[in-house]
């Protein structure tokens, strides 16, 4: 038996953000529901309710739905119209192809003064003589019956003939009630007979009369023959079930539903493998306790080393639209483990890191996961030596921006010197050696040229030419 549950309603309320308290429309068709329940408590704001193609035998638990405007109960097992007086705003009621034989139950809809459309096509009551005139006379608020508009003249004649039509309707209704009781007894008797037949059969409902069954099994042909017999019998049962002539009753509809359900289950069992394949277990470590590299999620990654911060950076290409709550990161001194939707990604590190100082960040544009892990071994780096600046007399310019003092001979005293960058590049600070010469000049000493160091006492004399 399929019940109406809260989860079922929430699944059908996706258009309302899974909220059922403010739900105005819900579709519960083709769910094999056998009873209406909980809707009048959970969904008090319902305006449209679809319950067609189910196995509902009775209308109940909808009288509190004051805002209900449309109720669809087509293709069910309803035999009586009832419990709809509280639906004040009900405008349309669809009971197509049900089993409403008690036509006088239509009178319960008199209090539904907003009712405009009623569908009873396919019900036994539609075969009664004077059915349409009786319904039109009993429900003066109706505008359409079975999809056909009601004229004023038709309504007047129906109300005039109501006294003559009603006794005939009651007689046909009583005949149908007697017929319906016989159908119920016949259905219950057939059910008891089938249960007794099953008691004499095996667990699968078959008679076992083969005395050589054990011999066939010993020869290795027993299982194959048994499978063939089972398939042949199931095919025969299926064909005989659909060819059998039955009355159109609620019991026959339930029997058809049960037969379809059983055949569906058998097909599912055939499609399943005979032996369940065990799920592969992923090993994170070896027998010796060493961690392994695992990429079950099959994600791209990159492990780089940042020399400036002395860190190892792991970039895992997570899915862009993956929720961060589905990612779990575990950083250990020797390895890193990232679990994405239950799938493990584990990487063994080349150096030992500090887990407490590690950071995990997620990119909002690409979705990548970046884990920065500082190393335990700190690297000591030497400071870079500053290059000495040598100044020669060549390319020296006077500072024109500041005032300079001159003596009586016109020489500047103090002041600021500016070095020409082009001349500083040509200064050679190393000792130059001349090539060794042969002959009488072999014993000549090497000539040394050393750049003159910068001195604060140096005074530039314009009369003295620069050194070459």
PyMOL commands that set and color helices and strands:
alter all, ss='L'
color gray80, all
select helices_A, chain A and resi 6-11+14-16+39-42+103-109+124-127+131-138+152-160+162-200+213-218+222-243+250-271+324-326+355-357+421-425
alter helices_A, ss='H'
color red, helices_A
select strands_A, chain A and resi 25-27+48-50+70-72+92-94+117-119+144-145+148-149+294-295+301-306+311-316+327-331+335-340+343-348+359-362+369-374+396-398+405-406+412-413+417-419
alter strands_A, ss='S'
color yellow, strands_A
deselect
rebuild
show_as cartoon
